[in-house]
Amino acid sequence: MCEQVGLYGRALQFNNNIQDAQRIMLNSHAIPKEIMIEFFGKMSEEDCLVGMNNLMRSNRQNGPLVAEIAVKYASKIDTKKSIHVLE
């Protein structure tokens, strides 16, 4: 319901389905970066990489956000894979 009315940040916070979350994240322009970064902390390494890749493909302006996610979760996400996403 939150997604339908444009509350993408709330929709992401209350979402447990990774495929739905990936779709919601494509509205990164309307989601506070703190919420987005926090959500990546709940995901597995593989899901994080897929999400970061989708963010970069949807809008190159998400680069700083993806870089911040990669730095914050460097212990969880392989650094080489994060760099590959950013390239």
N, C-alpha and C positions, 0 to 999 in steps of 0.2 A: 504494500500500500504506500509506503514511504517513497518508493521509486516512482510510482505513478503520479505523485504530486510534486516531484522534483526535489525531494529531500534525500539526495543520493548519499550524503554522509551518514545519515541515520539508517538508511537502507543497508549500507555496508556494515555498520556496527551490529545490526541485528541479524545478519545473514550467516548461515552455516553451510550453505551449498556453494562449493567453490566455483562451479560454472556460472551461477547467478552472480557471484561476487566479481568474477572476471568481466561480465557484462556491465555491471554497475560501475566498475573502475574506469571504464572507457569515458565516463563523464567526469574525468579528473578535474576539469575546470570548475566544477560545482562542488567539489569535495575538499574540505580543509585538509592541508597536507599532514597535519598531526593525526587526523583520523586515518588517512591512507597509510601513513608510516606505521601506526599502531596495528592496523589490520595485517600488514605484512609480517608482523611478529607472531601472529597466530598460524601462519601458513607453513607448510613443509618447504624444504629447499627447492624441490622441483616446481611446486606451485608458485613460489616466489619468482623463480626464473621465468616461468610462463607469464605471470602477471607483469613483470618488468618488461618483458619482450613485447607484450600487447600494448603496454603504455607507450613504449617507444614507437611502435608501428602506427598507433592511432594518432600520435602528435609528437613531433620531435621536440616541442617545447617542454615535454615532460622529462627531458634529460636531467635537469638539476634535481628533480624529485626522485628519479630512479637512482641517481648517484648518491643521494642522501640515504635512500633505503639500503643501497649496497654497503655504504660505510657503517650505518647503524647495525646492520645484521651481518657484518663481515665474518663473525665467528660461526654463523649458521649457513651462509651462502658462500660457495667457493669463489674466491676472488677472481680467478681466471675466467670463470663463467660470467661473473658480473661485468668484467671488462669487455668480454665478447658481446654482451647485450648492449653496452654503451657504444661500442664501435658501430 
